[in-house]
């Protein structure tokens, strides 16, 4: 795995859906990158939307209680397996 794309989010389901559509549409080998979305206690249906996704690349969701942006970034970073984040 070469690249890890980290996306921290909080109550931005619609923006996140558009962002992920663009990330998943990249013309890049699917086995060369992963997308990790860290959800920081969202209450707008973000988790349910993410659970329905099945992209061609590696994809993980981290769902944590609301702890703020730095903690959410750190959670995503700790889950990353790519050589570059």
C-alpha positions in Angstrom: 0.0 0.0 0.0 1.5 3.3 -1.1 -1.0 6.0 -0.1 -3.4 6.5 2.8 -6.0 9.2 2.3 -7.4 10.4 5.6 -10.7 12.2 6.0 -11.8 13.4 9.4 -15.4 14.4 9.5 -18.2 15.7 11.8 -21.8 16.1 10.6 -20.8 16.7 6.9 -22.6 13.8 5.3 -23.4 15.5 2.0 -20.0 17.1 1.5 -18.3 13.8 2.5 -20.4 11.9 -0.1 -19.2 14.2 -2.8 -15.6 14.1 -1.5 -15.6 10.3 -1.4 -17.1 10.0 -4.9 -14.1 12.0 -6.2 -11.6 10.1 -4.2 -13.0 6.7 -5.4 -13.1 7.8 -9.0 -9.3 8.4 -9.1 -7.5 6.9 -12.1 -5.0 5.2 -9.8 -4.5 1.4 -9.1 -7.0 0.4 -6.4 -4.4 -1.7 -4.6 -2.1 1.3 -4.3 -4.2 3.5 -2.0 -6.7 3.3 0.9 -9.3 5.8 2.1 -9.9 6.1 5.9 -12.8 8.2 7.1 -12.7 9.0 10.8 -16.2 10.0 12.1 -16.1 12.2 15.2 -19.5 11.5 16.7 -21.6 12.6 13.8 -25.4 12.5 14.2 -26.5 13.3 10.7 -26.5 9.8 9.1 -22.8 9.9 8.1 -22.1 6.4 9.6 -25.1 4.8 7.9 -24.1 6.4 4.5 -20.5 5.1 5.0 -21.7 1.6 5.9 -23.4 1.3 2.5 -20.2 2.0 0.5 -18.2 -0.7 -1.3 -15.4 1.1 -3.2 -12.8 -0.7 -5.3 -10.0 0.5 -3.1 -9.3 -0.4 0.5 -11.8 1.6 2.7 -12.2 1.9 6.5 -14.3 3.9 8.8 -13.4 4.8 12.3 -16.4 5.8 14.4 -15.6 7.5 17.7 -17.5 9.6 20.2 -17.0 13.4 19.6 -13.5 14.2 20.8 -12.5 17.0 18.4 -10.5 17.4 15.2 -7.0 16.6 16.6 -8.2 13.3 18.2 -10.0 12.4 15.0 -7.0 13.1 12.8 -4.8 11.1 15.2 -7.3 8.1 15.1 -7.2 8.1 11.3 -3.4 8.4 11.2 -3.0 5.5 13.6 -5.2 3.3 11.3 -3.2 4.2 8.2 -1.1 1.5 6.5 0.3 3.4 3.6 3.8 4.5 3.1 2.6 8.1 2.5 -0.3 9.8 4.3 
